[in-house]
């Protein structure tokens, strides 16, 4: 599992805020579902001969003897929840989710045994338009994050399940002819899941595959037409893509168009987003026939990309905008009330009210160390025979002198100074 420290969490919050903004602009609604599911759900959806099910799931028997698993991905759980609550049949749904997923694999940079994903799933729309809308949503997120120059969309048409059965038979026959030259992983897969051999990282296996049958020769006319329309729509929107005939994805439920957004900013771990169409999954899990499409994005990888490329806006790196300093005796109640007033008027600002007392210089030092942009200084000054409250505002990112303000104007002045910094 990976710990998210305070500095990292600010980038995380920024990424999450951008994603929420984008899905809202496309009209998607949030759905939530448990991290624990029946293990059979994933065996039926992902496929029993995939690495996820065979090697990576955290599964156990509970005290009732039910075999449960921590979810290794989000689509199956989303489908199960949506179907169980009657959201799918004869309806169109645009849903999104986020949360932790779990896979027992070797931890590496950007890939942890507990990791987190954003997911988008769209149900009930059969045409290529919804595939393109989903890709357009991801494209909009890259634009918002400033990542578009650093990602590449790769697409492929893997046809229907029947198309793939015919192709798998031909591919297996080809691989059997070259079995002596294959590595152990390819030998194991060529009978159980031969298409997964296509994305082998072994250069020797890839050299053999150069002469393998082409999946495109086994895809039905309907699937080809869908794929061609999808490409035309992408071109019309100016979304650049590259066809990758070796792209098959690691989950058995996909059909027709599959895709990945890849990057070179993370070294070997190039995929940051993957998805496609999965028209048969709802029925496969016991629901009515429902067409569907969607993708998932690894949040840790987005955070790593933004940090390594220095693309996090300065404002997003700050947890605190205003630090309230109190100088003098018996100002605690007034200070807390002023902080509450500022929070109510400026709900998006981070406002800290100093606690624990201390001299003025000590409190100012804490304000600087906290990364605040603005100090609001509430102090009690002697004026003749009585003490009066006094308010000053001081920008902490400049050498400007503090300015005096009236209590009635402090909210407007704080808002103005934050907007200008």
Secondary structure, 3 states (H helix, E strand, C coil): CCCCCHHHHHHHHHHHHHHHHHHHHCCCEECCCCCEEEHHHHHHHHCCCCHHHHHHCCEEECCCCCEEEECCCCHHHHHHHHHHCCCCCCCCEEEEEEEEEECCCCCECCECCEEEEEEEEEECCCCHHHHHHHHHHHHHHHHHHCCHHHCEEEEEECCCHHHHHHHHHHHHHHHHHCHHHCCHHHHHHHHHCHHHHHHCCCHHHHHHHCCCCCHHHHCCHHHHHHHHHHHHHHHHHCCCCEECCCCCCCCCCCEEEEEEEECCCCCCCCEEEEEEECCCHHHHCCCCCCCEEEEEEEHHHHHHHHHHCCCCCHHHHCCCCEEEEEECCCCHHHHHHHHHHHHHHCCCCCEEECCCCCCHHHHHHHHHHCCCCEEEEEEEEEECCEEEEEEEEEECCCCCCCEEECHHHHHHHHHHHHHHC
